[in-house]
Structures are given as structure tokens and as C-alpha cells.
Amino acid sequence: MKAAVFHGSGRPLSVEEIPTPRPGPGEVLIRVAGCGVCHTDLHYIDHGTPTFKEPPVVLGHEISGIVEQVAPDVTSLGVGDRVLVAAVTSCGVCEACREGRENVCAHGEMLGNHIDGGFAEFVVAPAKDTFILPEEIPLEEGSIIADAITTPFHAVVNRGRVRPGDSVVVFGCGGVGLNVVQMASAMGARVVAVDVAEDKLAWAEKLGAAATLDPSSVERVDKALRGLTGGGADVAFEVVGKPVTQGQAIASLKTGGRVVFVGYSPDTMTLNAGRVMFRELEIVGSLGCRPVDYPRVIEMVRQGRVKLSELVTHRFPLDEMDAALDTLRSGAAIRVVVTP
């Protein structure tokens, strides 16, 4: 099969022929229809973040497609089914999984990281973490549900515990941040979106933001946000991954508020623990999404409560993998999908 193979940081992906994988017990072989291109992929390629599997490895973790083959013990799926694969698969037996926290499974495997992913014509995945996509959801665009939409769902619903009427601030309106905006809005919150890019703020308004703020236009971001939220946010989401915006997110909260860190940062931030204690603030991390929540998110998309197709602004064939990555690097795209 044809695949875009990662051979190490600082090197372009190599489109080449590699053996087609075979499904083992409990697995299915999927013909990939679409695979979303994520900033996580750029971390491996551009920033030296190591993959768990030693290169060569096929990247790509937002995968949709058609079931091509099933293992003899698989009864939940059949050949020809339209499916979506969870970005991170879980073991189902560790302490985290037994507590219903499969997204932090002790033995979880991320496609395109621990195991070969979806920048290829075919991919193998566990049947238990592969979900039917209804006909109402376009197959190629549906791939981005696997991370760009499920990760915001987990952040907003499970970690942020956003309720109708809450005042929410979202820092960062990239692919994931915009979906935090629309997911919080779908849950009934009043959302303020924060970004320095005018076009991203315009997208945030399209996706449900009640107000927007360019932090470069004000002297104090926290003061401006308290004005926009009636004294401070109930919940703030940091989806940038920078110490400065992490600090601003905490400063934007009302007494008793909650901040959710969604963006990854290798850097250390400065935290005034006394402020956290005295104002009873909550600081929460959010990672990915539990596979058990995927059917709920898929149903929200099917009902039209969450927009999907509008977010896929660029599509590329596998042979144009470099162009797909360059488009993501440029900041011109909301979401890029590769169609093997």
C-alpha cells in the first residue's frame, strides 16, 4: 500500500510503498477515506517530539474509512461499514479504564504514534474502538471528529463541566480551540473567544461565540475579560499551550472558577498558589477523549448541533502530503484532511 512515512524529525514525510497490514484478533482493516492533519503531527516533524514507536512510523490519528476486512472473532462490525477510529485506543483493564477514564489508559496506544496511523491507504484498528459513522455524516470530513471534535467534547463536558448559562472564555482559536468554542456554545454557555488573528475570531463568531477579544488591542487582558463576562468567567479553556496565556486564563476567572488546560506546553508557568487557594480556583488538565464518548459526539454531529464540513477548509491527496503540512504550518487552514 501507499503511505506517508515518518523517518525522523526535521525530515519530510516520504510517500512510499509499504506492506498492507493484516488485522489480528479483535481488529479490523480499514481502507482510509480521510485522515485529518493535526498540529501533533507537526510536533513530531518540526519540533523534535519523539514518537513512541521508533521511526519509521506512519503518522495520522484522525481516521475515517470503510471496513475492508474483519478478524474472525469480530462481530460488532462488518465489511463495508463506514467507520471512525478513536485516536487513542485503550486496554480496558487497567485502573484508569476501570474507573471510566480510558483516555488516560496506562497502556493506551495512539495511532500515528505508538502504532502506524492513517496517512496511508489502509490502517488496522481494534474493533472495540472503531465506531459506525451514519450516512448523514460525510465520510472524509468525518475523520476530524476523531480528535478535533472529541477532544473539545471531553474538555468542555467531562473536565470543564460546563453548564447552560455559564460564562466561558476560550484562549486560542485554532482547529481545536474553535471546536471548544462551538462545543461550549452547544452546551448552552455564553462564550468569549480570544485570539490575535482576526480571521480566527470571525470563525469563532460563526461557531457560536457571543463576543471576541484580540488581546493585543487591550492593555490588560484579564480586566477586559472580566468586563465581557460580568466579573469573570465560570470556566476558561487554554488551547494555546503557552505560559503567558495559561496565566491570562487563570486571571480571567471569577472566584470559584475553573480553568482547563487543553493546549500542550513543554514550558513551565509561574503560578500564584495563594491566589488559587484564597479564591478557590480549580486548575484542570484535559487529554483527548474517552472512546466511550465517541458515539455521543457522532450523534451531536449527525443532529447538526456541531458543525463539521465547514471546518475542513483544505483537502489533499496523499501524494501532496508536504503541501498539506505546509498549509497547516501557514495558519491558513482551520482543518486539513488528506484523502488516500
TIROBA-66908 format. One record per residue (C-alpha): residue in one letter; chain; x, y, z negated. Coordinates in Angstrom, 3 decimals. Layout:
<marvexs>
<marvex 'a', 'A', <X, Y, Z>> ...
</marvexs>
This chain:
<marvexs>
<marvex 'm', 'A', <0.000, 0.000, 0.000>> <marvex 'k', 'A', <0.982, 3.623, 0.343>> <marvex 'a', 'A', <1.781, 5.532, -2.871>> <marvex 'a', 'A', <3.427, 8.768, -4.029>> <marvex 'v', 'A', <6.186, 7.529, -6.328>> <marvex 'f', 'A', <7.911, 9.493, -9.107>> <marvex 'h', 'A', <11.643, 8.765, -9.265>> <marvex 'g', 'A', <12.634, 11.326, -11.868>> <marvex 's', 'A', <12.275, 14.947, -12.976>> <marvex 'g', 'A', <13.423, 17.588, -10.534>> <marvex 'r', 'A', <12.798, 15.354, -7.534>> <marvex 'p', 'A', <9.778, 15.490, -5.186>> <marvex 'l', 'A', <7.393, 12.552, -5.152>> <marvex 's', 'A', <8.259, 10.034, -2.458>> <marvex 'v', 'A', <5.397, 8.728, -0.318>> <marvex 'e', 'A', <6.339, 5.133, 0.411>> <marvex 'e', 'A', <5.048, 1.589, 0.803>> <marvex 'i', 'A', <4.955, -0.483, -2.394>> <marvex 'p', 'A', <3.257, -3.807, -3.259>> <marvex 't', 'A', <-0.500, -3.658, -3.827>> <marvex 'p', 'A', <-1.187, -4.559, -7.489>> <marvex 'r', 'A', <-3.291, -7.565, -8.454>> <marvex 'p', 'A', <-5.863, -7.489, -11.256>> <marvex 'g', 'A', <-5.140, -9.640, -14.297>> <marvex 'p', 'A', <-7.641, -10.903, -16.886>> <marvex 'g', 'A', <-10.227, -8.251, -17.718>> <marvex 'e', 'A', <-9.082, -5.984, -14.888>> <marvex 'v', 'A', <-10.380, -4.653, -11.590>> <marvex 'l', 'A', <-8.620, -3.498, -8.426>> <marvex 'i', 'A', <-9.892, -0.119, -7.238>> <marvex 'r', 'A', <-9.497, 1.468, -3.822>> <marvex 'v', 'A', <-8.767, 5.083, -4.791>> <marvex 'a', 'A', <-11.128, 7.660, -3.286>> <marvex 'g', 'A', <-9.846, 10.675, -5.194>> <marvex 'c', 'A', <-7.195, 11.462, -7.788>> <marvex 'g', 'A', <-7.034, 14.827, -9.477>> <marvex 'v', 'A', <-3.705, 16.646, -9.705>> <marvex 'c', 'A', <-3.072, 17.857, -13.252>> <marvex 'h', 'A', <-0.528, 20.107, -14.950>> <marvex 't', 'A', <0.529, 16.998, -16.881>> <marvex 'd', 'A', <1.914, 15.676, -13.597>> <marvex 'l', 'A', <3.937, 18.886, -13.249>> <marvex 'h', 'A', <5.365, 18.402, -16.756>> <marvex 'y', 'A', <6.939, 15.153, -15.566>> <marvex 'i', 'A', <8.120, 16.514, -12.230>> <marvex 'd', 'A', <9.214, 20.051, -13.123>> <marvex 'h', 'A', <9.811, 20.244, -16.859>> <marvex 'g', 'A', <11.639, 17.052, -17.772>> <marvex 't', 'A', <8.845, 15.484, -19.810>> <marvex 'p', 'A', <9.608, 11.742, -19.726>> <marvex 't', 'A', <7.065, 9.155, -18.646>> <marvex 'f', 'A', <6.645, 6.172, -20.985>> <marvex 'k', 'A', <7.306, 3.839, -18.085>> <marvex 'e', 'A', <10.792, 4.293, -16.700>> <marvex 'p', 'A', <10.715, 5.581, -13.103>> <marvex 'p', 'A', <9.858, 4.580, -10.509>> <marvex 'v', 'A', <6.223, 5.081, -11.512>> <marvex 'v', 'A', <3.099, 6.176, -9.628>> <marvex 'l', 'A', <1.638, 9.299, -11.261>> <marvex 'g', 'A', <-2.035, 10.374, -11.321>> <marvex 'h', 'A', <-4.581, 9.834, -14.115>> <marvex 'e', 'A', <-7.864, 11.334, -12.790>> <marvex 'i', 'A', <-9.119, 8.442, -10.676>> <marvex 's', 'A', <-12.343, 7.549, -8.886>> <marvex 'g', 'A', <-12.895, 4.937, -6.236>> <marvex 'i', 'A', <-14.552, 1.715, -5.097>> <marvex 'v', 'A', <-14.062, -1.651, -6.784>> <marvex 'e', 'A', <-12.186, -3.872, -4.326>> <marvex 'q', 'A', <-11.613, -6.958, -6.471>> <marvex 'v', 'A', <-12.534, -8.173, -9.975>> <marvex 'a', 'A', <-10.839, -10.714, -12.215>> <marvex 'p', 'A', <-12.852, -13.951, -12.741>> <marvex 'd', 'A', <-13.706, -13.004, -16.349>> <marvex 'v', 'A', <-15.132, -9.558, -15.446>> <marvex 't', 'A', <-18.950, -9.414, -15.393>> <marvex 's', 'A', <-19.605, -5.694, -16.011>> <marvex 'l', 'A', <-18.511, -4.578, -12.530>> <marvex 'g', 'A', <-18.754, -5.914, -9.010>> <marvex 'v', 'A', <-17.079, -5.417, -5.658>> <marvex 'g', 'A', <-18.362, -2.240, -4.014>> <marvex 'd', 'A', <-19.214, -0.391, -7.242>> <marvex 'r', 'A', <-18.454, 3.350, -7.305>> <marvex 'v', 'A', <-16.369, 3.936, -10.424>> <marvex 'l', 'A', <-14.448, 6.362, -12.609>> <marvex 'v', 'A', <-11.470, 5.256, -14.705>> <marvex 'a', 'A', <-10.715, 6.580, -18.191>> <marvex 'a', 'A', <-7.432, 8.496, -18.109>> <marvex 'v', 'A', <-6.204, 6.680, -21.227>> <marvex 't', 'A', <-7.185, 3.082, -21.901>> <marvex 's', 'A', <-7.486, 1.723, -25.439>> <marvex 'c', 'A', <-6.718, -1.607, -27.130>> <marvex 'g', 'A', <-9.994, -1.746, -29.058>> <marvex 'v', 'A', <-8.489, -3.450, -32.098>> <marvex 'c', 'A', <-6.097, -1.027, -33.838>> <marvex 'e', 'A', <-7.167, 1.021, -36.872>> <marvex 'a', 'A', <-7.880, 4.146, -34.793>> <marvex 'c', 'A', <-10.048, 2.192, -32.340>> <marvex 'r', 'A', <-11.972, 0.502, -35.177>> <marvex 'e', 'A', <-12.626, 3.955, -36.664>> <marvex 'g', 'A', <-14.079, 5.175, -33.346>> <marvex 'r', 'A', <-11.005, 7.237, -32.426>> <marvex 'e', 'A', <-9.971, 5.350, -29.303>> <marvex 'n', 'A', <-8.407, 8.484, -27.790>> <marvex 'v', 'A', <-5.570, 8.210, -30.339>> <marvex 'c', 'A', <-5.269, 4.420, -29.999>> <marvex 'a', 'A', <-1.962, 3.110, -31.366>> <marvex 'h', 'A', <-1.499, 1.060, -28.203>> <marvex 'g', 'A', <-3.231, 3.335, -25.671>> <marvex 'e', 'A', <-1.901, 3.442, -22.135>> <marvex 'm', 'A', <-2.184, 6.469, -19.881>> <marvex 'l', 'A', <-2.472, 5.877, -16.181>> <marvex 'g', 'A', <0.348, 7.557, -14.311>> <marvex 'n', 'A', <2.472, 7.499, -17.466>> <marvex 'h', 'A', <2.574, 4.132, -19.245>> <marvex 'i', 'A', <1.340, 2.300, -16.148>> <marvex 'd', 'A', <1.046, 3.099, -12.442>> <marvex 'g', 'A', <-1.665, 5.635, -11.652>> <marvex 'g', 'A', <-3.832, 6.910, -8.850>> <marvex 'f', 'A', <-1.576, 8.698, -6.370>> <marvex 'a', 'A', <-1.881, 5.521, -4.335>> <marvex 'e', 'A', <-4.306, 3.633, -2.134>> <marvex 'f', 'A', <-5.071, 1.131, -4.908>> <marvex 'v', 'A', <-4.873, 1.022, -8.687>> <marvex 'v', 'A', <-5.561, -1.654, -11.319>> <marvex 'a', 'A', <-7.515, -0.740, -14.455>> <marvex 'p', 'A', <-9.214, -2.504, -17.384>> <marvex 'a', 'A', <-12.876, -3.171, -16.621>> <marvex 'k', 'A', <-13.884, -2.075, -20.132>> <marvex 'd', 'A', <-12.514, 1.425, -19.453>> <marvex 't', 'A', <-13.979, 1.721, -15.943>> <marvex 'f', 'A', <-17.405, 3.327, -15.555>> <marvex 'i', 'A', <-20.070, 3.400, -12.861>> <marvex 'l', 'A', <-20.471, 6.732, -11.054>> <marvex 'p', 'A', <-24.091, 7.303, -9.985>> <marvex 'e', 'A', <-24.830, 8.106, -6.350>> <marvex 'e', 'A', <-25.727, 11.707, -7.226>> <marvex 'i', 'A', <-22.078, 12.437, -8.099>> <marvex 'p', 'A', <-19.744, 12.856, -5.093>> <marvex 'l', 'A', <-17.051, 10.210, -5.298>> <marvex 'e', 'A', <-13.910, 12.227, -4.518>> <marvex 'e', 'A', <-14.838, 15.220, -6.678>> <marvex 'g', 'A', <-15.972, 12.850, -9.428>> <marvex 's', 'A', <-12.342, 11.938, -10.085>> <marvex 'i', 'A', <-11.753, 15.117, -12.093>> <marvex 'i', 'A', <-14.324, 14.030, -14.682>> <marvex 'a', 'A', <-11.653, 11.629, -15.966>> <marvex 'd', 'A', <-9.669, 14.402, -17.646>> <marvex 'a', 'A', <-10.615, 17.938, -16.602>> <marvex 'i', 'A', <-14.160, 17.497, -17.934>> <marvex 't', 'A', <-13.944, 14.700, -20.543>> <marvex 't', 'A', <-11.065, 16.385, -22.391>> <marvex 'p', 'A', <-13.115, 19.590, -22.853>> <marvex 'f', 'A', <-16.120, 17.482, -23.917>> <marvex 'h', 'A', <-14.103, 15.860, -26.701>> <marvex 'a', 'A', <-12.611, 19.205, -27.729>> <marvex 'v', 'A', <-15.961, 21.004, -27.843>> <marvex 'v', 'A', <-18.278, 18.281, -29.151>> <marvex 'n', 'A', <-16.146, 15.999, -31.309>> <marvex 'r', 'A', <-13.345, 18.244, -32.545>> <marvex 'g', 'A', <-14.805, 21.752, -32.312>> <marvex 'r', 'A', <-18.264, 20.574, -33.422>> <marvex 'v', 'A', <-19.815, 23.463, -31.500>> <marvex 'r', 'A', <-23.484, 24.064, -32.257>> <marvex 'p', 'A', <-26.176, 26.072, -30.459>> <marvex 'g', 'A', <-25.762, 29.750, -31.302>> <marvex 'd', 'A', <-22.091, 29.501, -32.213>> <marvex 's', 'A', <-19.732, 32.257, -31.140>> <marvex 'v', 'A', <-16.847, 30.664, -29.236>> <marvex 'v', 'A', <-13.613, 32.126, -27.875>> <marvex 'v', 'A', <-11.588, 30.261, -25.240>> <marvex 'f', 'A', <-7.952, 31.224, -24.656>> <marvex 'g', 'A', <-6.804, 30.151, -21.194>> <marvex 'c', 'A', <-8.984, 29.697, -18.117>> <marvex 'g', 'A', <-7.088, 27.131, -16.109>> <marvex 'g', 'A', <-8.657, 23.871, -14.965>> <marvex 'v', 'A', <-9.209, 22.539, -18.491>> <marvex 'g', 'A', <-9.943, 25.906, -20.109>> <marvex 'l', 'A', <-12.694, 26.739, -17.628>> <marvex 'n', 'A', <-14.355, 23.446, -18.454>> <marvex 'v', 'A', <-14.096, 24.225, -22.162>> <marvex 'v', 'A', <-15.984, 27.417, -21.273>> <marvex 'q', 'A', <-18.725, 25.604, -19.395>> <marvex 'm', 'A', <-18.948, 22.736, -21.910>> <marvex 'a', 'A', <-19.309, 25.129, -24.865>> <marvex 's', 'A', <-21.891, 27.096, -22.901>> <marvex 'a', 'A', <-23.764, 23.876, -22.115>> <marvex 'm', 'A', <-23.867, 23.160, -25.853>> <marvex 'g', 'A', <-25.624, 26.483, -26.440>> <marvex 'a', 'A', <-22.708, 28.628, -27.596>> <marvex 'r', 'A', <-22.037, 32.247, -26.689>> <marvex 'v', 'A', <-18.605, 32.119, -25.078>> <marvex 'v', 'A', <-15.913, 34.775, -24.691>> <marvex 'a', 'A', <-13.190, 33.788, -22.201>> <marvex 'v', 'A', <-9.653, 35.170, -22.499>> <marvex 'd', 'A', <-7.112, 35.201, -19.666>> <marvex 'v', 'A', <-4.785, 37.638, -17.897>> <marvex 'a', 'A', <-5.926, 36.588, -14.406>> <marvex 'e', 'A', <-8.919, 38.483, -13.075>> <marvex 'd', 'A', <-9.991, 35.659, -10.755>> <marvex 'k', 'A', <-9.959, 33.138, -13.617>> <marvex 'l', 'A', <-12.147, 35.431, -15.708>> <marvex 'a', 'A', <-14.560, 35.706, -12.785>> <marvex 'w', 'A', <-14.708, 31.891, -12.683>> <marvex 'a', 'A', <-15.371, 31.838, -16.422>> <marvex 'e', 'A', <-18.393, 34.073, -15.930>> <marvex 'k', 'A', <-19.687, 31.753, -13.191>> <marvex 'l', 'A', <-19.351, 28.841, -15.595>> <marvex 'g', 'A', <-21.281, 30.447, -18.424>> <marvex 'a', 'A', <-19.058, 32.920, -20.280>> <marvex 'a', 'A', <-21.102, 35.726, -21.803>> <marvex 'a', 'A', <-18.075, 38.033, -21.973>> <marvex 't', 'A', <-14.430, 38.079, -20.884>> <marvex 'l', 'A', <-11.250, 39.731, -22.097>> <marvex 'd', 'A', <-7.925, 40.445, -20.430>> <marvex 'p', 'A', <-5.526, 40.611, -23.412>> <marvex 's', 'A', <-3.161, 42.909, -21.509>> <marvex 's', 'A', <-5.897, 45.553, -21.428>> <marvex 'v', 'A', <-6.174, 45.972, -25.213>> <marvex 'e', 'A', <-3.787, 46.942, -27.989>> <marvex 'r', 'A', <-4.899, 44.201, -30.395>> <marvex 'v', 'A', <-6.478, 41.021, -29.072>> <marvex 'd', 'A', <-7.864, 39.871, -32.425>> <marvex 'k', 'A', <-9.559, 43.229, -33.061>> <marvex 'a', 'A', <-11.089, 43.269, -29.577>> <marvex 'l', 'A', <-12.404, 39.738, -30.005>> <marvex 'r', 'A', <-13.906, 40.471, -33.406>> <marvex 'g', 'A', <-15.784, 43.293, -31.717>> <marvex 'l', 'A', <-17.044, 40.961, -28.986>> <marvex 't', 'A', <-18.065, 38.219, -31.429>> <marvex 'g', 'A', <-19.716, 40.219, -34.166>> <marvex 'g', 'A', <-16.921, 39.844, -36.699>> <marvex 'g', 'A', <-15.036, 36.787, -35.498>> <marvex 'a', 'A', <-15.519, 33.501, -33.711>> <marvex 'd', 'A', <-17.070, 30.423, -35.265>> <marvex 'v', 'A', <-14.756, 28.314, -33.099>> <marvex 'a', 'A', <-11.725, 29.254, -30.992>> <marvex 'f', 'A', <-10.064, 27.000, -28.421>> <marvex 'e', 'A', <-6.426, 27.464, -27.408>> <marvex 'v', 'A', <-5.927, 25.884, -23.981>> <marvex 'v', 'A', <-2.661, 27.585, -23.003>> <marvex 'g', 'A', <-0.082, 25.886, -25.182>> <marvex 'k', 'A', <1.907, 28.928, -26.315>> <marvex 'p', 'A', <2.672, 30.069, -29.884>> <marvex 'v', 'A', <1.515, 33.623, -29.168>> <marvex 't', 'A', <-1.962, 32.545, -28.023>> <marvex 'q', 'A', <-2.174, 29.976, -30.804>> <marvex 'g', 'A', <-1.646, 32.808, -33.276>> <marvex 'q', 'A', <-4.193, 35.005, -31.500>> <marvex 'a', 'A', <-6.737, 32.198, -31.585>> <marvex 'i', 'A', <-6.375, 31.849, -35.348>> <marvex 'a', 'A', <-6.595, 35.624, -35.794>> <marvex 's', 'A', <-9.840, 35.742, -33.781>> <marvex 'l', 'A', <-11.739, 33.541, -36.272>> <marvex 'k', 'A', <-14.282, 34.641, -38.806>> <marvex 't', 'A', <-13.891, 33.479, -42.412>> <marvex 'g', 'A', <-14.613, 29.748, -42.423>> <marvex 'g', 'A', <-13.915, 29.465, -38.689>> <marvex 'r', 'A', <-12.261, 26.635, -36.809>> <marvex 'v', 'A', <-9.504, 26.667, -34.176>> <marvex 'v', 'A', <-8.954, 23.750, -31.814>> <marvex 'f', 'A', <-5.570, 23.324, -30.149>> <marvex 'v', 'A', <-6.084, 21.747, -26.714>> <marvex 'g', 'A', <-3.061, 23.099, -24.840>> <marvex 'y', 'A', <0.241, 21.278, -25.293>> <marvex 's', 'A', <3.291, 23.182, -26.504>> <marvex 'p', 'A', <6.746, 21.885, -27.427>> <marvex 'd', 'A', <7.421, 25.132, -29.310>> <marvex 't', 'A', <6.879, 25.846, -32.998>> <marvex 'm', 'A', <4.463, 28.580, -34.028>> <marvex 't', 'A', <4.563, 30.729, -37.164>> <marvex 'l', 'A', <1.599, 30.120, -39.473>> <marvex 'n', 'A', <0.480, 32.178, -42.458>> <marvex 'a', 'A', <-0.778, 29.323, -44.639>> <marvex 'g', 'A', <-2.070, 31.757, -47.250>> <marvex 'r', 'A', <-4.445, 33.255, -44.692>> <marvex 'v', 'A', <-5.654, 29.786, -43.750>> <marvex 'm', 'A', <-6.255, 28.927, -47.412>> <marvex 'f', 'A', <-7.840, 32.194, -48.502>> <marvex 'r', 'A', <-10.257, 32.337, -45.538>> <marvex 'e', 'A', <-10.900, 28.567, -45.493>> <marvex 'l', 'A', <-9.913, 28.238, -41.852>> <marvex 'e', 'A', <-9.710, 24.882, -40.080>> <marvex 'i', 'A', <-6.923, 24.013, -37.635>> <marvex 'v', 'A', <-7.755, 21.001, -35.479>> <marvex 'g', 'A', <-5.922, 19.195, -32.694>> <marvex 's', 'A', <-7.704, 17.625, -29.735>> <marvex 'l', 'A', <-6.295, 14.967, -27.425>> <marvex 'g', 'A', <-8.044, 13.559, -24.363>> <marvex 'c', 'A', <-11.395, 11.846, -24.809>> <marvex 'r', 'A', <-12.704, 8.559, -26.187>> <marvex 'p', 'A', <-13.663, 6.116, -23.429>> <marvex 'v', 'A', <-16.970, 5.551, -25.230>> <marvex 'd', 'A', <-17.921, 9.171, -24.420>> <marvex 'y', 'A', <-17.415, 8.865, -20.659>> <marvex 'p', 'A', <-20.991, 7.725, -19.899>> <marvex 'r', 'A', <-22.344, 10.765, -21.788>> <marvex 'v', 'A', <-20.161, 13.135, -19.769>> <marvex 'i', 'A', <-21.031, 11.418, -16.495>> <marvex 'e', 'A', <-24.715, 11.826, -17.314>> <marvex 'm', 'A', <-24.261, 15.535, -18.052>> <marvex 'v', 'A', <-22.678, 15.940, -14.611>> <marvex 'r', 'A', <-25.440, 13.890, -12.968>> <marvex 'q', 'A', <-28.087, 16.116, -14.545>> <marvex 'g', 'A', <-26.312, 19.246, -13.340>> <marvex 'r', 'A', <-25.653, 20.508, -16.861>> <marvex 'v', 'A', <-21.948, 20.629, -15.974>> <marvex 'k', 'A', <-20.735, 21.864, -12.584>> <marvex 'l', 'A', <-18.326, 19.641, -10.690>> <marvex 's', 'A', <-17.913, 20.145, -6.940>> <marvex 'e', 'A', <-17.398, 23.898, -7.270>> <marvex 'l', 'A', <-14.269, 23.249, -9.346>> <marvex 'v', 'A', <-12.478, 21.269, -6.638>> <marvex 't', 'A', <-11.055, 24.122, -4.614>> <marvex 'h', 'A', <-8.387, 22.175, -2.686>> <marvex 'r', 'A', <-8.105, 18.663, -1.193>> <marvex 'f', 'A', <-5.039, 16.991, 0.322>> <marvex 'p', 'A', <-4.296, 13.584, 1.844>> <marvex 'l', 'A', <-1.639, 11.504, 0.129>> <marvex 'd', 'A', <0.901, 12.363, 2.831>> <marvex 'e', 'A', <0.639, 16.026, 1.768>> <marvex 'm', 'A', <1.406, 15.353, -1.899>> <marvex 'd', 'A', <4.051, 18.092, -2.032>> <marvex 'a', 'A', <1.555, 20.668, -0.746>> <marvex 'a', 'A', <-0.964, 19.540, -3.370>> <marvex 'l', 'A', <1.583, 20.037, -6.144>> <marvex 'd', 'A', <2.708, 23.406, -4.752>> <marvex 't', 'A', <-0.897, 24.597, -4.691>> <marvex 'l', 'A', <-1.274, 23.705, -8.361>> <marvex 'r', 'A', <2.048, 25.399, -9.197>> <marvex 's', 'A', <0.946, 28.586, -7.443>> <marvex 'g', 'A', <-2.093, 29.014, -9.678>> <marvex 'a', 'A', <-4.298, 29.355, -6.591>> <marvex 'a', 'A', <-6.409, 26.303, -7.399>> <marvex 'i', 'A', <-8.961, 25.536, -10.051>> <marvex 'r', 'A', <-8.635, 21.816, -9.381>> <marvex 'v', 'A', <-6.760, 19.909, -6.677>> <marvex 'v', 'A', <-7.765, 16.412, -5.536>> <marvex 'v', 'A', <-5.637, 14.017, -3.496>> <marvex 't', 'A', <-7.595, 11.618, -1.289>> <marvex 'p', 'A', <-5.546, 8.496, -0.488>> 
</marvexs>
